[in-house]
Amino acid sequence: MSDTAFDVITWGETMLRLSSPRGVALESATVLDVAIGGTESNLAIALARLGKRVSWVSRLPDNPIGRRIAREIGSHGVDTSHVIWCDGDEKAGLYLIEPGAAPRSNRVIYERKGSAISLLEPQALDYGFLASGSLLHLTGVTPALAPGCREAWLASARKARAAGCKVTLDVNYRAKLWPAAAARETLEAAFPFVEVLFSGLGDLCNLFGLPEAPEPALKSFAAAYRLPLVVVTLGSDGAIAYEREKDTVRRYPVFPTEVQDRIGAGDAFAAGFLYGWLERDVPYGLLCGNAMAALKQTYRGDTTWATREDLLELVERGAVDPRRVDR
């Protein structure tokens, strides 16, 4: 790593998360679990807990909810000193979850329209700071929030790349936030600045019309957009990565997991991959990414509580006996 203050810098929205107890419908719930969740901060927390120097930037209202969000993220060792604080009368985003169980899927309701970050003025961001780390991580959620966010998001990618900072991007398409055509156009504008692209296979197929066979999809996609490295999650089939310069495809299976909560697993995978890639190489990144995704799903909520020791134990052993008790 370089001698910059931060290994990874990221920015975006983190919301208050309210979820009904497992097996309880939202419309009948009398209590809700309160936590926080946001794709960029999920990754920031996971990387910080793995020992990386991480900073998270956002725009939050100076009220109890905004302060809770920043405090909780900061409690994991993530730097939050560059958060833009706005008037307390503004609001943080909110989302509600009704946990599903087969054959029901998770149900998510967003209450984020008009949130503090959606009112971001592009000139309010410190682009010099965003480009000052070794790596700037972006996701496809932020530009979907508002035109100002979209402009700032693209500017941050462009300026980071110009400053010699690596840019990584997780497609993270949200159909409830914007139509596929707008998402594709915006993502394509950022691709020239991106060194590593993350996506689920379904998003690549839906947004870019790629074939469902993973290997041909990766190769054609990377070639079309001249992306150096594309990393794709395949659900129960693990993850696959394609390095265009080496014309090399690598694949790694999932770790067996007793699922408590799937939300945030993709962010944990990206964090694990970046950790492994920065420490060693692409194969180790895939291994760590799948391990972190598995570990995350054993916790309720968006946050990955796994430590570097937890990750290395799983990576080195290949499996951990859940009946064992650490004493």
C-alpha positions as protocol buffer text, in pm:
chain_id: "A"
residue {
  index: 1
  type: MET
  ca { x: 0 y: 0 z: 0 }
}
residue {
  index: 2
  type: SER
  ca { x: 104 y: 363 z: -46 }
}
residue {
  index: 3
  type: ASP
  ca { x: 177 y: 604 z: 235 }
}
residue {
  index: 4
  type: THR
  ca { x: -159 y: 782 z: 200 }
}
residue {
  index: 5
  type: ALA
  ca { x: -365 y: 842 z: 513 }
}
residue {
  index: 6
  type: PHE
  ca { x: -636 y: 599 z: 401 }
}
residue {
  index: 7
  type: ASP
  ca { x: -632 y: 269 z: 218 }
}
residue {
  index: 8
  type: VAL
  ca { x: -993 y: 310 z: 109 }
}
residue {
  index: 9
  type: ILE
  ca { x: -1227 y: 610 z: 92 }
}
residue {
  index: 10
  type: THR
  ca { x: -1595 y: 576 z: 1 }
}
residue {
  index: 11
  type: TRP
  ca { x: -1901 y: 796 z: 6 }
}
residue {
  index: 12
  type: GLY
  ca { x: -2278 y: 753 z: -9 }
}
residue {
  index: 13
  type: GLU
  ca { x: -2597 y: 727 z: 193 }
}
residue {
  index: 14
  type: THR
  ca { x: -2645 y: 531 z: 513 }
}
residue {
  index: 15
  type: MET
  ca { x: -2998 y: 496 z: 644 }
}
residue {
  index: 16
  type: LEU
  ca { x: -3170 y: 400 z: 962 }
}
residue {
  index: 17
  type: ARG
  ca { x: -3283 y: 38 z: 931 }
}
residue {
  index: 18
  type: LEU
  ca { x: -3602 y: -82 z: 1100 }
}
residue {
  index: 19
  type: SER
  ca { x: -3681 y: -452 z: 1078 }
}
residue {
  index: 20
  type: SER
  ca { x: -3961 y: -667 z: 1212 }
}
residue {
  index: 21
  type: PRO
  ca { x: -3867 y: -982 z: 1403 }
}
residue {
  index: 22
  type: ARG
  ca { x: -3816 y: -1289 z: 1186 }
}
residue {
  index: 23
  type: GLY
  ca { x: -4152 y: -1447 z: 1105 }
}
residue {
  index: 24
  type: VAL
  ca { x: -4347 y: -1129 z: 1186 }
}
residue {
  index: 25
  type: ALA
  ca { x: -4512 y: -921 z: 912 }
}
residue {
  index: 26
  type: LEU
  ca { x: -4439 y: -548 z: 915 }
}
residue {
  index: 27
  type: GLU
  ca { x: -4810 y: -471 z: 926 }
}
residue {
  index: 28
  type: SER
  ca { x: -4852 y: -671 z: 1245 }
}
residue {
  index: 29
  type: ALA
  ca { x: -4519 y: -591 z: 1418 }
}
residue {
  index: 30
  type: THR
  ca { x: -4539 y: -425 z: 1758 }
}
residue {
  index: 31
  type: VAL
  ca { x: -4161 y: -383 z: 1792 }
}
residue {
  index: 32
  type: LEU
  ca { x: -3891 y: -309 z: 1536 }
}
residue {
  index: 33
  type: ASP
  ca { x: -3517 y: -367 z: 1558 }
}
residue {
  index: 34
  type: VAL
  ca { x: -3323 y: -46 z: 1501 }
}
residue {
  index: 35
  type: ALA
  ca { x: -2989 y: -48 z: 1320 }
}
residue {
  index: 36
  type: ILE
  ca { x: -2818 y: 128 z: 1031 }
}
residue {
  index: 37
  type: GLY
  ca { x: -2742 y: 22 z: 676 }
}
residue {
  index: 38
  type: GLY
  ca { x: -2588 y: 156 z: 358 }
}
residue {
  index: 39
  type: THR
  ca { x: -2387 y: -21 z: 92 }
}
residue {
  index: 40
  type: GLU
  ca { x: -2080 y: 204 z: 115 }
}
residue {
  index: 41
  type: SER
  ca { x: -2070 y: 214 z: 494 }
}
residue {
  index: 42
  type: ASN
  ca { x: -2127 y: -163 z: 508 }
}
residue {
  index: 43
  type: LEU
  ca { x: -1808 y: -205 z: 307 }
}
residue {
  index: 44
  type: ALA
  ca { x: -1624 y: 61 z: 508 }
}
residue {
  index: 45
  type: ILE
  ca { x: -1708 y: -109 z: 837 }
}
residue {
  index: 46
  type: ALA
  ca { x: -1608 y: -452 z: 710 }
}
residue {
  index: 47
  type: LEU
  ca { x: -1272 y: -327 z: 583 }
}
residue {
  index: 48
  type: ALA
  ca { x: -1201 y: -132 z: 901 }
}
residue {
  index: 49
  type: ARG
  ca { x: -1267 y: -443 z: 1107 }
}
residue {
  index: 50
  type: LEU
  ca { x: -1014 y: -623 z: 887 }
}
residue {
  index: 51
  type: GLY
  ca { x: -753 y: -365 z: 983 }
}
residue {
  index: 52
  type: LYS
  ca { x: -765 y: -132 z: 683 }
}
residue {
  index: 53
  type: ARG
  ca { x: -759 y: 248 z: 716 }
}
residue {
  index: 54
  type: VAL
  ca { x: -1098 y: 359 z: 588 }
}
residue {
  index: 55
  type: SER
  ca { x: -1289 y: 687 z: 562 }
}
residue {
  index: 56
  type: TRP
  ca { x: -1661 y: 723 z: 487 }
}
residue {
  index: 57
  type: VAL
  ca { x: -1811 y: 1049 z: 360 }
}
residue {
  index: 58
  type: SER
  ca { x: -2176 y: 1148 z: 348 }
}
residue {
  index: 59
  type: ARG
  ca { x: -2421 y: 1429 z: 417 }
}
residue {
  index: 60
  type: LEU
  ca { x: -2617 y: 1389 z: 741 }
}
residue {
  index: 61
  type: PRO
  ca { x: -2862 y: 1598 z: 942 }
}
residue {
  index: 62
  type: ASP
  ca { x: -2729 y: 1728 z: 1272 }
}
residue {
  index: 63
  type: ASN
  ca { x: -2997 y: 1556 z: 1478 }
}
residue {
  index: 64
  type: PRO
  ca { x: -3016 y: 1237 z: 1688 }
}
residue {
  index: 65
  type: ILE
  ca { x: -3058 y: 1007 z: 1388 }
}
residue {
  index: 66
  type: GLY
  ca { x: -2773 y: 1158 z: 1189 }
}
residue {
  index: 67
  type: ARG
  ca { x: -2547 y: 1152 z: 1491 }
}
residue {
  index: 68
  type: ARG
  ca { x: -2637 y: 789 z: 1562 }
}
residue {
  index: 69
  type: ILE
  ca { x: -2548 y: 689 z: 1208 }
}
residue {
  index: 70
  type: ALA
  ca { x: -2208 y: 861 z: 1220 }
}
residue {
  index: 71
  type: ARG
  ca { x: -2132 y: 737 z: 1571 }
}
residue {
  index: 72
  type: GLU
  ca { x: -2215 y: 377 z: 1489 }
}
residue {
  index: 73
  type: ILE
  ca { x: -2001 y: 376 z: 1175 }
}
residue {
  index: 74
  type: GLY
  ca { x: -1717 y: 545 z: 1361 }
}
residue {
  index: 75
  type: SER
  ca { x: -1733 y: 293 z: 1644 }
}
residue {
  index: 76
  type: HIS
  ca { x: -1585 y: 31 z: 1410 }
}
residue {
  index: 77
  type: GLY
  ca { x: -1277 y: 241 z: 1341 }
}
residue {
  index: 78
  type: VAL
  ca { x: -1404 y: 413 z: 1026 }
}
residue {
  index: 79
  type: ASP
  ca { x: -1305 y: 779 z: 991 }
}
residue {
  index: 80
  type: THR
  ca { x: -1615 y: 1002 z: 967 }
}
residue {
  index: 81
  type: SER
  ca { x: -1443 y: 1341 z: 1002 }
}
residue {
  index: 82
  type: HIS
  ca { x: -1535 y: 1446 z: 647 }
}
residue {
  index: 83
  type: VAL
  ca { x: -1910 y: 1395 z: 687 }
}
residue {
  index: 84
  type: ILE
  ca { x: -2099 y: 1707 z: 573 }
}
residue {
  index: 85
  type: TRP
  ca { x: -2337 y: 1811 z: 851 }
}
residue {
  index: 86
  type: CYS
  ca { x: -2655 y: 1992 z: 752 }
}
residue {
  index: 87
  type: ASP
  ca { x: -2949 y: 2146 z: 937 }
}
residue {
  index: 88
  type: GLY
  ca { x: -3120 y: 1916 z: 1186 }
}
residue {
  index: 89
  type: ASP
  ca { x: -3455 y: 1980 z: 1019 }
}
residue {
  index: 90
  type: GLU
  ca { x: -3340 y: 1773 z: 723 }
}
residue {
  index: 91
  type: LYS
  ca { x: -3379 y: 1397 z: 743 }
}
residue {
  index: 92
  type: ALA
  ca { x: -3174 y: 1084 z: 710 }
}
residue {
  index: 93
  type: GLY
  ca { x: -3299 y: 806 z: 486 }
}
residue {
  index: 94
  type: LEU
  ca { x: -3499 y: 522 z: 636 }
}
residue {
  index: 95
  type: TYR
  ca { x: -3573 y: 171 z: 524 }
}
residue {
  index: 96
  type: LEU
  ca { x: -3788 y: -104 z: 665 }
}
residue {
  index: 97
  type: ILE
  ca { x: -3734 y: -478 z: 626 }
}
residue {
  index: 98
  type: GLU
  ca { x: -3968 y: -769 z: 669 }
}
residue {
  index: 99
  type: PRO
  ca { x: -3733 y: -1071 z: 681 }
}
residue {
  index: 100
  type: GLY
  ca { x: -3849 y: -1349 z: 453 }
}
residue {
  index: 101
  type: ALA
  ca { x: -3825 y: -1726 z: 473 }
}
residue {
  index: 102
  type: ALA
  ca { x: -3874 y: -1961 z: 180 }
}
residue {
  index: 103
  type: PRO
  ca { x: -4091 y: -1930 z: -19 }
}
residue {
  index: 104
  type: ARG
  ca { x: -4114 y: -1559 z: 83 }
}
residue {
  index: 105
  type: SER
  ca { x: -3833 y: -1320 z: -6 }
}
residue {
  index: 106
  type: ASN
  ca { x: -3723 y: -1027 z: 207 }
}
residue {
  index: 107
  type: ARG
  ca { x: -3951 y: -725 z: 169 }
}
residue {
  index: 108
  type: VAL
  ca { x: -3784 y: -383 z: 169 }
}
residue {
  index: 109
  type: ILE
  ca { x: -3960 y: -46 z: 186 }
}
residue {
  index: 110
  type: TYR
  ca { x: -3753 y: 271 z: 131 }
}
residue {
  index: 111
  type: GLU
  ca { x: -3835 y: 608 z: 285 }
}
residue {
  index: 112
  type: ARG
  ca { x: -3542 y: 804 z: 142 }
}
residue {
  index: 113
  type: LYS
  ca { x: -3694 y: 1061 z: -94 }
}
residue {
  index: 114
  type: GLY
  ca { x: -3571 y: 1406 z: 4 }
}
residue {
  index: 115
  type: SER
  ca { x: -3306 y: 1266 z: 238 }
}
residue {
  index: 116
  type: ALA
  ca { x: -3009 y: 1481 z: 333 }
}
residue {
  index: 117
  type: ILE
  ca { x: -2771 y: 1328 z: 82 }
}
residue {
  index: 118
  type: SER
  ca { x: -3020 y: 1353 z: -203 }
}
residue {
  index: 119
  type: LEU
  ca { x: -2999 y: 1732 z: -154 }
}
residue {
  index: 120
  type: LEU
  ca { x: -2620 y: 1727 z: -191 }
}
residue {
  index: 121
  type: GLU
  ca { x: -2478 y: 2008 z: -402 }
}
residue {
  index: 122
  type: PRO
  ca { x: -2183 y: 1873 z: -604 }
}
residue {
  index: 123
  type: GLN
  ca { x: -1953 y: 2160 z: -502 }
}
residue {
  index: 124
  type: ALA
  ca { x: -1996 y: 2066 z: -135 }
}
residue {
  index: 125
  type: LEU
  ca { x: -1781 y: 1754 z: -171 }
}
residue {
  index: 126
  type: ASP
  ca { x: -1409 y: 1771 z: -105 }
}
residue {
  index: 127
  type: TYR
  ca { x: -1290 y: 1596 z: -420 }
}
residue {
  index: 128
  type: GLY
  ca { x: -928 y: 1642 z: -320 }
}
residue {
  index: 129
  type: PHE
  ca { x: -989 y: 1436 z: -11 }
}
residue {
  index: 130
  type: LEU
  ca { x: -1187 y: 1169 z: -198 }
}
residue {
  index: 131
  type: ALA
  ca { x: -890 y: 1129 z: -434 }
}
residue {
  index: 132
  type: SER
  ca { x: -630 y: 1127 z: -155 }
}
residue {
  index: 133
  type: GLY
  ca { x: -656 y: 760 z: -57 }
}
residue {
  index: 134
  type: SER
  ca { x: -505 y: 459 z: -225 }
}
residue {
  index: 135
  type: LEU
  ca { x: -850 y: 355 z: -347 }
}
residue {
  index: 136
  type: LEU
  ca { x: -1190 y: 522 z: -396 }
}
residue {
  index: 137
  type: HIS
  ca { x: -1483 y: 282 z: -379 }
}
residue {
  index: 138
  type: LEU
  ca { x: -1813 y: 381 z: -541 }
}
residue {
  index: 139
  type: THR
  ca { x: -2147 y: 206 z: -590 }
}
residue {
  index: 140
  type: GLY
  ca { x: -2432 y: 238 z: -834 }
}
residue {
  index: 141
  type: VAL
  ca { x: -2672 y: 333 z: -554 }
}
residue {
  index: 142
  type: THR
  ca { x: -2545 y: 688 z: -499 }
}
residue {
  index: 143
  type: PRO
  ca { x: -2601 y: 826 z: -851 }
}
residue {
  index: 144
  type: ALA
  ca { x: -2957 y: 692 z: -843 }
}
residue {
  index: 145
  type: LEU
  ca { x: -3053 y: 918 z: -551 }
}
residue {
  index: 146
  type: ALA
  ca { x: -3069 y: 1257 z: -726 }
}
residue {
  index: 147
  type: PRO
  ca { x: -2916 y: 1453 z: -1017 }
}
residue {
  index: 148
  type: GLY
  ca { x: -2674 y: 1630 z: -780 }
}
residue {
  index: 149
  type: CYS
  ca { x: -2552 y: 1298 z: -646 }
}
residue {
  index: 150
  type: ARG
  ca { x: -2507 y: 1170 z: -999 }
}
residue {
  index: 151
  type: GLU
  ca { x: -2295 y: 1469 z: -1100 }
}
residue {
  index: 152
  type: ALA
  ca { x: -2083 y: 1450 z: -784 }
}
residue {
  index: 153
  type: TRP
  ca { x: -2042 y: 1074 z: -816 }
}
residue {
  index: 154
  type: LEU
  ca { x: -1908 y: 1094 z: -1169 }
}
residue {
  index: 155
  type: ALA
  ca { x: -1683 y: 1388 z: -1081 }
}
residue {
  index: 156
  type: SER
  ca { x: -1536 y: 1197 z: -788 }
}
residue {
  index: 157
  type: ALA
  ca { x: -1451 y: 900 z: -1013 }
}
residue {
  index: 158
  type: ARG
  ca { x: -1294 y: 1122 z: -1277 }
}
residue {
  index: 159
  type: LYS
  ca { x: -1088 y: 1330 z: -1033 }
}
residue {
  index: 160
  type: ALA
  ca { x: -973 y: 1028 z: -834 }
}
residue {
  index: 161
  type: ARG
  ca { x: -848 y: 856 z: -1148 }
}
residue {
  index: 162
  type: ALA
  ca { x: -672 y: 1176 z: -1261 }
}
residue {
  index: 163
  type: ALA
  ca { x: -496 y: 1192 z: -923 }
}
residue {
  index: 164
  type: GLY
  ca { x: -365 y: 836 z: -959 }
}
residue {
  index: 165
  type: CYS
  ca { x: -611 y: 685 z: -712 }
}
residue {
  index: 166
  type: LYS
  ca { x: -754 y: 343 z: -794 }
}
residue {
  index: 167
  type: VAL
  ca { x: -1132 y: 349 z: -849 }
}
residue {
  index: 168
  type: THR
  ca { x: -1350 y: 47 z: -779 }
}
residue {
  index: 169
  type: LEU
  ca { x: -1721 y: 31 z: -853 }
}
residue {
  index: 170
  type: ASP
  ca { x: -1999 y: -201 z: -740 }
}
residue {
  index: 171
  type: VAL
  ca { x: -2291 y: -192 z: -987 }
}
residue {
  index: 172
  type: ASN
  ca { x: -2543 y: -260 z: -708 }
}
residue {
  index: 173
  type: TYR
  ca { x: -2848 y: -187 z: -926 }
}
residue {
  index: 174
  type: ARG
  ca { x: -3166 y: -90 z: -740 }
}
residue {
  index: 175
  type: ALA
  ca { x: -3473 y: -111 z: -961 }
}
residue {
  index: 176
  type: LYS
  ca { x: -3679 y: 81 z: -703 }
}
residue {
  index: 177
  type: LEU
  ca { x: -3450 y: 382 z: -739 }
}
residue {
  index: 178
  type: TRP
  ca { x: -3414 y: 428 z: -1116 }
}
residue {
  index: 179
  type: PRO
  ca { x: -3487 y: 263 z: -1451 }
}
residue {
  index: 180
  type: ALA
  ca { x: -3238 y: 28 z: -1610 }
}
residue {
  index: 181
  type: ALA
  ca { x: -3167 y: 257 z: -1907 }
}
residue {
  index: 182
  type: ALA
  ca { x: -3065 y: 547 z: -1682 }
}
residue {
  index: 183
  type: ALA
  ca { x: -2851 y: 319 z: -1469 }
}
residue {
  index: 184
  type: ARG
  ca { x: -2672 y: 179 z: -1771 }
}
residue {
  index: 185
  type: GLU
  ca { x: -2600 y: 522 z: -1920 }
}
residue {
  index: 186
  type: THR
  ca { x: -2460 y: 653 z: -1590 }
}
residue {
  index: 187
  type: LEU
  ca { x: -2248 y: 346 z: -1521 }
}
residue {
  index: 188
  type: GLU
  ca { x: -2106 y: 353 z: -1873 }
}
residue {
  index: 189
  type: ALA
  ca { x: -1992 y: 712 z: -1816 }
}
residue {
  index: 190
  type: ALA
  ca { x: -1789 y: 598 z: -1514 }
}
residue {
  index: 191
  type: PHE
  ca { x: -1634 y: 283 z: -1665 }
}
residue {
  index: 192
  type: PRO
  ca { x: -1333 y: 462 z: -1822 }
}
residue {
  index: 193
  type: PHE
  ca { x: -1213 y: 551 z: -1471 }
}
residue {
  index: 194
  type: VAL
  ca { x: -1272 y: 210 z: -1309 }
}
residue {
  index: 195
  type: GLU
  ca { x: -1002 y: -47 z: -1234 }
}
residue {
  index: 196
  type: VAL
  ca { x: -1217 y: -310 z: -1061 }
}
residue {
  index: 197
  type: LEU
  ca { x: -1586 y: -361 z: -1128 }
}
residue {
  index: 198
  type: PHE
  ca { x: -1809 y: -569 z: -899 }
}
residue {
  index: 199
  type: SER
  ca { x: -2153 y: -697 z: -994 }
}
residue {
  index: 200
  type: GLY
  ca { x: -2399 y: -975 z: -951 }
}
residue {
  index: 201
  type: LEU
  ca { x: -2442 y: -1176 z: -1271 }
}
residue {
  index: 202
  type: GLY
  ca { x: -2812 y: -1086 z: -1286 }
}
residue {
  index: 203
  type: ASP
  ca { x: -2736 y: -712 z: -1296 }
}
residue {
  index: 204
  type: LEU
  ca { x: -2494 y: -753 z: -1586 }
}
residue {
  index: 205
  type: CYS
  ca { x: -2750 y: -958 z: -1777 }
}
residue {
  index: 206
  type: ASN
  ca { x: -3039 y: -721 z: -1706 }
}
residue {
  index: 207
  type: LEU
  ca { x: -2858 y: -391 z: -1758 }
}
residue {
  index: 208
  type: PHE
  ca { x: -2620 y: -481 z: -2038 }
}
residue {
  index: 209
  type: GLY
  ca { x: -2790 y: -774 z: -2211 }
}
residue {
  index: 210
  type: LEU
  ca { x: -2507 y: -1017 z: -2147 }
}
residue {
  index: 211
  type: PRO
  ca { x: -2541 y: -1394 z: -2175 }
}
residue {
  index: 212
  type: GLU
  ca { x: -2616 y: -1584 z: -1855 }
}
residue {
  index: 213
  type: ALA
  ca { x: -2313 y: -1812 z: -1896 }
}
residue {
  index: 214
  type: PRO
  ca { x: -2066 y: -1643 z: -1656 }
}
residue {
  index: 215
  type: GLU
  ca { x: -1737 y: -1681 z: -1841 }
}
residue {
  index: 216
  type: PRO
  ca { x: -1850 y: -1551 z: -2182 }
}
residue {
  index: 217
  type: ALA
  ca { x: -2040 y: -1271 z: -2005 }
}
residue {
  index: 218
  type: LEU
  ca { x: -1731 y: -1153 z: -1821 }
}
residue {
  index: 219
  type: LYS
  ca { x: -1504 y: -1165 z: -2123 }
}
residue {
  index: 220
  type: SER
  ca { x: -1741 y: -983 z: -2357 }
}
residue {
  index: 221
  type: PHE
  ca { x: -1828 y: -723 z: -2093 }
}
residue {
  index: 222
  type: ALA
  ca { x: -1466 y: -647 z: -1999 }
}
residue {
  index: 223
  type: ALA
  ca { x: -1366 y: -626 z: -2365 }
}
residue {
  index: 224
  type: ALA
  ca { x: -1656 y: -398 z: -2459 }
}
residue {
  index: 225
  type: TYR
  ca { x: -1577 y: -145 z: -2185 }
}
residue {
  index: 226
  type: ARG
  ca { x: -1202 y: -203 z: -2155 }
}
residue {
  index: 227
  type: LEU
  ca { x: -1230 y: -287 z: -1786 }
}
residue {
  index: 228
  type: PRO
  ca { x: -909 y: -430 z: -1636 }
}
residue {
  index: 229
  type: LEU
  ca { x: -1079 y: -654 z: -1377 }
}
residue {
  index: 230
  type: VAL
  ca { x: -1441 y: -767 z: -1347 }
}
residue {
  index: 231
  type: VAL
  ca { x: -1557 y: -962 z: -1041 }
}
residue {
  index: 232
  type: VAL
  ca { x: -1900 y: -1123 z: -1045 }
}
residue {
  index: 233
  type: THR
  ca { x: -2093 y: -1299 z: -770 }
}
residue {
  index: 234
  type: LEU
  ca { x: -2292 y: -1606 z: -874 }
}
residue {
  index: 235
  type: GLY
  ca { x: -2508 y: -1674 z: -567 }
}
residue {
  index: 236
  type: SER
  ca { x: -2476 y: -2033 z: -453 }
}
residue {
  index: 237
  type: ASP
  ca { x: -2221 y: -2094 z: -732 }
}
residue {
  index: 238
  type: GLY
  ca { x: -1962 y: -1868 z: -570 }
}
residue {
  index: 239
  type: ALA
  ca { x: -1779 y: -1591 z: -752 }
}
residue {
  index: 240
  type: ILE
  ca { x: -1573 y: -1548 z: -1068 }
}
residue {
  index: 241
  type: ALA
  ca { x: -1316 y: -1290 z: -1177 }
}
residue {
  index: 242
  type: TYR
  ca { x: -1172 y: -1201 z: -1516 }
}
residue {
  index: 243
  type: GLU
  ca { x: -842 y: -1016 z: -1564 }
}
residue {
  index: 244
  type: ARG
  ca { x: -854 y: -875 z: -1916 }
}
residue {
  index: 245
  type: GLU
  ca { x: -479 y: -812 z: -1961 }
}
residue {
  index: 246
  type: LYS
  ca { x: -393 y: -1170 z: -1861 }
}
residue {
  index: 247
  type: ASP
  ca { x: -707 y: -1312 z: -2027 }
}
residue {
  index: 248
  type: THR
  ca { x: -747 y: -1519 z: -1711 }
}
residue {
  index: 249
  type: VAL
  ca { x: -1069 y: -1641 z: -1549 }
}
residue {
  index: 250
  type: ARG
  ca { x: -1064 y: -1749 z: -1185 }
}
residue {
  index: 251
  type: ARG
  ca { x: -1346 y: -1898 z: -984 }
}
residue {
  index: 252
  type: TYR
  ca { x: -1406 y: -1986 z: -620 }
}
residue {
  index: 253
  type: PRO
  ca { x: -1701 y: -2165 z: -453 }
}
residue {
  index: 254
  type: VAL
  ca { x: -1908 y: -2043 z: -159 }
}
residue {
  index: 255
  type: PHE
  ca { x: -1846 y: -2140 z: 201 }
}
residue {
  index: 256
  type: PRO
  ca { x: -2130 y: -2335 z: 369 }
}
residue {
  index: 257
  type: THR
  ca { x: -2334 y: -2086 z: 569 }
}
residue {
  index: 258
  type: GLU
  ca { x: -2616 y: -2097 z: 822 }
}
residue {
  index: 259
  type: VAL
  ca { x: -2800 y: -1787 z: 705 }
}
residue {
  index: 260
  type: GLN
  ca { x: -2935 y: -1538 z: 956 }
}
residue {
  index: 261
  type: ASP
  ca { x: -2960 y: -1235 z: 724 }
}
residue {
  index: 262
  type: ARG
  ca { x: -2853 y: -1210 z: 359 }
}
residue {
  index: 263
  type: ILE
  ca { x: -2870 y: -830 z: 334 }
}
residue {
  index: 264
  type: GLY
  ca { x: -2522 y: -682 z: 311 }
}
residue {
  index: 265
  type: ALA
  ca { x: -2357 y: -1003 z: 189 }
}
residue {
  index: 266
  type: GLY
  ca { x: -2261 y: -841 z: -141 }
}
residue {
  index: 267
  type: ASP
  ca { x: -2095 y: -552 z: 39 }
}
residue {
  index: 268
  type: ALA
  ca { x: -1909 y: -797 z: 262 }
}
residue {
  index: 269
  type: PHE
  ca { x: -1793 y: -987 z: -46 }
}
residue {
  index: 270
  type: ALA
  ca { x: -1657 y: -668 z: -204 }
}
residue {
  index: 271
  type: ALA
  ca { x: -1481 y: -577 z: 122 }
}
residue {
  index: 272
  type: GLY
  ca { x: -1328 y: -924 z: 148 }
}
residue {
  index: 273
  type: PHE
  ca { x: -1219 y: -919 z: -214 }
}
residue {
  index: 274
  type: LEU
  ca { x: -1054 y: -578 z: -180 }
}
residue {
  index: 275
  type: TYR
  ca { x: -877 y: -690 z: 135 }
}
residue {
  index: 276
  type: GLY
  ca { x: -742 y: -1004 z: -32 }
}
residue {
  index: 277
  type: TRP
  ca { x: -657 y: -828 z: -358 }
}
residue {
  index: 278
  type: LEU
  ca { x: -470 y: -547 z: -184 }
}
residue {
  index: 279
  type: GLU
  ca { x: -288 y: -793 z: 40 }
}
residue {
  index: 280
  type: ARG
  ca { x: -194 y: -1043 z: -233 }
}
residue {
  index: 281
  type: ASP
  ca { x: -375 y: -1099 z: -562 }
}
residue {
  index: 282
  type: VAL
  ca { x: -702 y: -1182 z: -740 }
}
residue {
  index: 283
  type: PRO
  ca { x: -727 y: -1550 z: -631 }
}
residue {
  index: 284
  type: TYR
  ca { x: -679 y: -1452 z: -268 }
}
residue {
  index: 285
  type: GLY
  ca { x: -934 y: -1174 z: -318 }
}
residue {
  index: 286
  type: LEU
  ca { x: -1195 y: -1427 z: -436 }
}
residue {
  index: 287
  type: LEU
  ca { x: -1120 y: -1652 z: -143 }
}
residue {
  index: 288
  type: CYS
  ca { x: -1151 y: -1370 z: 111 }
}
residue {
  index: 289
  type: GLY
  ca { x: -1457 y: -1226 z: -62 }
}
residue {
  index: 290
  type: ASN
  ca { x: -1651 y: -1551 z: -40 }
}
residue {
  index: 291
  type: ALA
  ca { x: -1538 y: -1601 z: 319 }
}
residue {
  index: 292
  type: MET
  ca { x: -1654 y: -1253 z: 423 }
}
residue {
  index: 293
  type: ALA
  ca { x: -1989 y: -1299 z: 246 }
}
residue {
  index: 294
  type: ALA
  ca { x: -2041 y: -1622 z: 437 }
}
residue {
  index: 295
  type: LEU
  ca { x: -1943 y: -1467 z: 769 }
}
residue {
  index: 296
  type: LYS
  ca { x: -2172 y: -1168 z: 715 }
}
residue {
  index: 297
  type: GLN
  ca { x: -2477 y: -1387 z: 665 }
}
residue {
  index: 298
  type: THR
  ca { x: -2436 y: -1530 z: 1015 }
}
residue {
  index: 299
  type: TYR
  ca { x: -2519 y: -1185 z: 1163 }
}
residue {
  index: 300
  type: ARG
  ca { x: -2851 y: -1003 z: 1165 }
}
residue {
  index: 301
  type: GLY
  ca { x: -2843 y: -655 z: 1020 }
}
residue {
  index: 302
  type: ASP
  ca { x: -2633 y: -498 z: 746 }
}
residue {
  index: 303
  type: THR
  ca { x: -2312 y: -487 z: 948 }
}
residue {
  index: 304
  type: THR
  ca { x: -2037 y: -746 z: 916 }
}
residue {
  index: 305
  type: TRP
  ca { x: -1897 y: -800 z: 1265 }
}
residue {
  index: 306
  type: ALA
  ca { x: -1624 y: -1040 z: 1154 }
}
residue {
  index: 307
  type: THR
  ca { x: -1266 y: -955 z: 1243 }
}
residue {
  index: 308
  type: ARG
  ca { x: -944 y: -1023 z: 1055 }
}
residue {
  index: 309
  type: GLU
  ca { x: -890 y: -1321 z: 1285 }
}
residue {
  index: 310
  type: ASP
  ca { x: -1236 y: -1460 z: 1196 }
}
residue {
  index: 311
  type: LEU
  ca { x: -1163 y: -1420 z: 826 }
}
residue {
  index: 312
  type: LEU
  ca { x: -821 y: -1583 z: 840 }
}
residue {
  index: 313
  type: GLU
  ca { x: -951 y: -1873 z: 1047 }
}
residue {
  index: 314
  type: LEU
  ca { x: -1216 y: -1949 z: 788 }
}
residue {
  index: 315
  type: VAL
  ca { x: -980 y: -1900 z: 494 }
}
residue {
  index: 316
  type: GLU
  ca { x: -712 y: -2123 z: 644 }
}
residue {
  index: 317
  type: ARG
  ca { x: -939 y: -2399 z: 776 }
}
residue {
  index: 318
  type: GLY
  ca { x: -1190 y: -2394 z: 492 }
}
residue {
  index: 319
  type: ALA
  ca { x: -1476 y: -2450 z: 739 }
}
residue {
  index: 320
  type: VAL
  ca { x: -1545 y: -2388 z: 1105 }
}
residue {
  index: 321
  type: ASP
  ca { x: -1749 y: -2629 z: 1321 }
}
residue {
  index: 322
  type: PRO
  ca { x: -2044 y: -2423 z: 1458 }
}
residue {
  index: 323
  type: ARG
  ca { x: -2072 y: -2670 z: 1749 }
}
residue {
  index: 324
  type: ARG
  ca { x: -1733 y: -2564 z: 1876 }
}
residue {
  index: 325
  type: VAL
  ca { x: -1730 y: -2318 z: 2164 }
}
residue {
  index: 326
  type: ASP
  ca { x: -1441 y: -2073 z: 2193 }
}
residue {
  index: 327
  type: ARG
  ca { x: -1356 y: -2054 z: 2563 }
}
